[in-house]
Amino acid sequence: MKLEFGFGTGVQSVEVPEKNLMGILMSNDVPRELTNEAEVARALENPIGAPRLKDIVKPGEKIAIITSDITRPCPTFRIMPALLDELYAAGCDPKDLTLVFALGSHRRHTPEEMKKLAGERAFAEIRCVDSDPDDCVHLGDTDAGTPVDITRSVAEADRRICLGNIEYHYFAGYSGGAKAIMPGVSTPAAIQANHSMMVKDECCAGNLEGNPLRRDIEQAAAMVGVDFIVNVVLDEHKNIVRAVAGDVTAAHREGCRFLDRMYLKRIPARADIVIVSQGGAPKDLNLYQTQKALDNAKHAVKPGGAIILIGSCREGLGSRVFEEWLLNAPSAHSMIERIGREFQLGGHKAAAIAMVLENAEIYLVSDMPDEFVQRIFLKPAHSAQEALDAAFARLGPGATVLAMPYGGSTLPRAEG
């Protein structure tokens, strides 16, 4: 059976014998009525756990709208028109509105990138800025000791509206909700303090209750104050199929429940071989982002099996610290030992890859040179077919295969 996986702006094709194929993990079929801008408008008219936004904000208030940066698939340009209409209906003046791109630990945007993210209307009508980790306001510390240092344009606003997309997150449980605040508009030191909890067993994809890292995120957001959120769930083609609006927790949880109905995939058993992709650009721009698909795939592979990770990574590793950890480690296991001694943002993803390597081989199909891939403890392959042939050669012609074409979205849960 011929399967295709997104690879940059193209595809990787692979032939998998039908007798070996356990399944293709795509989204579940859920009712879809409205999509994109129409679905956002519906959500704004029907908020969860809060009044309508036009009944919350007041004319003359300074309002910060916090949204994702260019490394995230959140379609801010689709959300902003209905959101602006709602704010203008409340009497808000465009000069009192600021769209803040939550950089987290990522690079700043060019004006052209800001315009693309915001959409032409929002970019023309309101102020658009990047968060600034060097200009923050300290609002205290969480119970876990995380400093709540928030970029000034957000901290000093009268109202805060958080945008985002909801997908599985390998240690925060899910993206979206309060994550726009922490780590979105915080400092590297605060992010490092929060993310250091990732090594705890409860900090895993699909888990919110009892997740200390998520609890810390939401306590930080409560200290800042979030008045309203608009979060969206996207399909494989990045169309909005569900929007939730309202209370930062109640609306977010409803969005997470919808995500589970759509993307939680129960499988009867783990497979010998898992073929996984992020789905192509922009999610596979670098290994730092492509790792998300790898972390979901680990839940589907048998001990001693193989994961074939497909991602262009045309911009390389994507993080200086991530690169330092991978290239200077004497062994993969040493990164797990190191993260236990010294948590470092960027190093945490290197350690996450090392944790997968404890259980399975990883073949990487990418645009990076073979020698470089080998230096970071992965097996290079020039095509998905080459990688699958190599995995069959090691595990035998009867090895079972699972395919995850949108691995960053689909979360396998083995029943056996």
N, C-alpha and C positions, 0 to 999 in steps of 0.2 A: 504494500500500500504506500502510495507516495504522500508524504507529509511536507508541509511548508512552514517555515518559521521565519518571523521577521528578523532582518539583519541590516541595521542601519536603515537606509531608504530602499533596500532590496530584500531578497529572501534567500534562505538556504533550504534546499530540497533534500529529502532523504527517503530512501525506500526501506520500509520496515515490513518484514514478512507478517502476514495477517495472523499466523499461528502464534507469533511471539507478542503481538500487540494486546496489552491488557486494556488499553483505553486511551482516549484523547480528552484531556481535562479542559473542557471549554466551560463557559458560563452556563448556569442552569437557565432553563426557560422560565422567565417570570413575566407576569403581565406588564406591558409597557404601553402607556396611553400617550401622555404628552412627552416631548423631548426638548432638549436644548432650552432656548429662551422662554418658550411657552411653559415648560416645567418649572423654571425658576420663578416666573411670575405666579404660577399656581402656589408654590411653596411660600412665597412672600404674603400671599393673600390668606394662607392657612398656617400660621406659625404654630410651633409646638412648644408648650410650656411658657409662653410669653405673649404679650399683646402684639398687635401689628407694629412694625417698626415706625410707621408714621404716627403712631400714638405714644411712642417712647421718646423720640427725639424732639427737640424744640428749636425754633428759629434762633439763630445767634450762637448756638453751641458749636464748639470745635469738634469735628467728628473725624476720627481716624478709621480708615477701612484697611484692614491688614490682609494681604493676600500672598500667594505663593510666588516664589522666584522662578527663573527660567528652567531650573532642573526638575520642576514638578509639572505634572500634566493638567493641573487645575485650569480650566478655560475661563479665566477671569473676564475675558472680552465678551463671553456669553452671559455672564452674571451681572455685569455692571449696568447695562441699559435699564433693566427692570429695577435694580437697586437704586439707581439715580432717580428714576421716576417716583419711587416710593419716598425717597428723601425730599425731593422737590415738592411732593404733595403735602409734606409736613411743614413746608415753608423754609426749608434749609436753603442757604445761599451757596452756590458753587465755591465761593472763595473760602468758605468754612470747612470744606471737605478736602481731605488728603488721602490719597491711595498710597499705602506703604508696602513696598515689596519686602517680604520677610526673608532676609538673606541667610539666616542661621549662620553657618560657617562657610558659606559660598561667596563667590566673587560678585563684584558690583555689575550692574547692567549698563549697557550703552543706551542712549536715548531711543535708538531704533528698537532695541529689545523691549524697553518699557512700553513703547507705543504698541508693539505687537501683542504684549501681554495684556495691557489695559483695554485695548480696542481704541479705534480712532475717536469715538465720541468721548469716552472718559478722559483720554489723554488730552483732548482739546479743551474740555470743560473744567477739569479740576487739577489740583497739584498732584504730581506723581513723584515719589522719592524712594530711594533705597533706605532700609534700616541702617543705622550707624552704630556699630559696637563701641566706637570711641566716644560717643555722646549719649550716655545713658543716665537714667535716674535710678538710684538704689531705693527699693521699696521694702526691704527687709529680707529675711531668710525663711525658707520653708522649714517644716519640722525635720526634714532630712538634712538640713544645712545648705541647701542650694540657694545661692544669692539671687534675689529677684532684681536683676539689673535690666531695665527695659529702655529701649531706644526712646529718646526724648519726645519725638513726634507722636509716639503712642502713649507714653506715660503721662504727658501733660494734656492730652485731649480730654474733652468733657465726656465723650462717648466713644466706645470702641466696638467696631463690627468686624468679626473675623470670617474670612472666606477660606475655602479649602476643598480638596477632594478627599473622599474617604476610600482608602484601600488598606489592605493588611500591612502592618508594620512589624518588622521582625523582633522588636523588643518593646515598643510602646503599645503593642496589640493591634491598634488601628491608627491610621493617620487622621488628620482633620480635628475638628473641635478646638480644644485649648492648645494644640500644638502650634497654632499660628503665633501664640505668645511665647511659649517655651517649647522648643528652642528658637522659634521663628524670629523674634525681634529682641533676642537677648545677647549676652556676651559669650565669647569662647569659654571663659572660666565657669560661667553658670551652666552652659551646655555640658561641659566636661563633668561637672558635679552631678548633674542629672543623669547623664548617660553612663556614668560609672556603675549604675545599678543594673546594667544590661546583663551582667553575668549571672544574675539570680534566675532560678528556674521559672519563676512566675512571669518573668519578662520575656514573653514570646508572642508570636503572631496569633491573633484571634483571641487573646486573653486580656480582659479589662479588669474584672473583679479580682482583687488580691494582687494586682500588678503594682508593686511599689513605685516603679518608674512613672507609670501613667498617673498614679495618685499624686506624685510630686509635681507633674506637669499641671494637673488640674488645680492643685493648691496654689501654685504660682500664678495661674491665670485668675483665680479668685482674689488674690491679693492685688492684682492689677485692676481687675474689674472688666468683664466682658458683657456688653449690653445685648448683643444679638450675634447670631452666626447664620451664614448661608453656606451649607456644604452640599457637595454633589457627588453622586456615584456615576462613573463613566462605564460605557461598554468598551469592547475591544477596539472600536474605531474612534474612541475618545468623544463620543456623543454623550450628552447628559441624559441618563435614563431615569434618574430620581434626584430630586432636590429636597433638602430639609432646611427649615429656617426656624429661628426662635432661640430658646434657651441654650446656652453653651453646652450643657450636659444632656438635657432631655432630647433636644433635636439631634445631637450627635449620636446618642444611643439608638434612636430610631433609624438613623442612617446606617449604623453598623448592623442592625438587624436585617435591613434590606440587603446590605452587602453579603451577609451570610447566606441569605436565600438565593443570591445570584452566583456567588463565587466560592462558597465552601463546598468542597468536593469530597464526599465520602467514598473511600475505595476499600475493596474487600481485603487487600493485602498490599504490602510494599512490593516494588518491582526490582529486578536485578539492575536494570538500566533505566534512567530517567533522562529524557531529552527535553531541555527547557530553554526558553527564550524570554526576554523581556517584552517581545513584540515589535522590536525595531526602534527606530528613532522616535522621540528624543531620549527614550528610557535606556538605551544602550550606548549612550555617548561615551561613557567611560566605565571602567570596572567598578568604581565606587558606587555607581548607580545600578549596574548590571548585577551586582552581588545580591540585590533584593530577590531576584528570581532564583538564584542559587539557594538562598536561605529557605524559601518555600519548598524547593525541590527536595531538600534534605528530609522532609517529612514523608516522602514517598519512596525513598530508596532503601533497599535492604542493607544490613551491615555487610561490608565488603564489596558492595556493588559499585556502579559507576554512574556519574552524572555528566552528561554532555551539555555544557553551558554555551549557548550561542549568543554572541553579542559583538557588535562591531568594535566597540571601545576605540574608536578612531582618534579620540583625544587622550588615549592612554589610560593611566590609572585614575586621574581625576582629583588627587589630593596629595600634597607634598608629604604630609605625615604618613598617610597610607603607604606611599611609595617608600619612605624611609624604613618603615616597619617591615615591609615585604622584602626589600632588597638587602637589608642588613641582617636579617634573621638567619642564624646558622641552621635552623630547621623549622618546619612548620609548627611543631609542638612548642618550640621555644616562645612563639608569640602568645600562646595560651598562658604559659608561665609568666610572661612579661605583663600581660594585661591584669593578671592577679596581683602583681607587685605595683604597677604604675598605670592607672587608666589614663589614656591619652586619646583625645578626639581624633579620629582618622585611624589610629592604631586599633580602635575597637572593631573596625570592619576587617582589618587584616586578621585579627584574632577570630572573628566570626568565620572567615574562610578556613582558617586552621582547624576550627572545631568540626567543620564538615569533613575535612581531610582525615580526621581521626576515624571516620566511619566509611568513607568512600573515596574512590579515585575521581578526579575532576579533569575532564577533557575540555579545553577551551578553544572554541572556534571564533577567531577574532581577526582584526587587522593588525594585531601587534606581532612583532618578529618572534620566531620560534624560540630563539635563545633567551629572549626577555621573558617569555611565558614560562620557560623552564626554570628561570631564576626565581620565580615567585611560586614554585612548587606545583605548578599545574602542567598538564600534558597538552602540548600544542597540537592542533589539527587544522588542516587547511580547508576542510569542509565537514559538514555534519555527517556526510556519508563515510568519510575517512574515519571519523571518530567512532561511529557506530560499528564499523567493521573491526576496528581495534578492540572495542569493548566485547564484541561477540567472540573474537579470537581468545580473549582472556577468560571470559565467563562461560563460554560454550554456546553452541548453536541453538540450544533450547532456552537461552536467557530471556526472561520476560522484560517487556518494554512498556513504559508509560510516557506519553507525550504531554508536555505542558507548553503550548504555543504562547501563552500569556502568563508566564510564571510569576511575574510580580503581582498579579491580581488573584490568581487561583490558589487556594490553600488546601492541600490534600489532608485528609484525616483518615488514617488507616484504621479499619475496624478489626483487623486480625493481626 
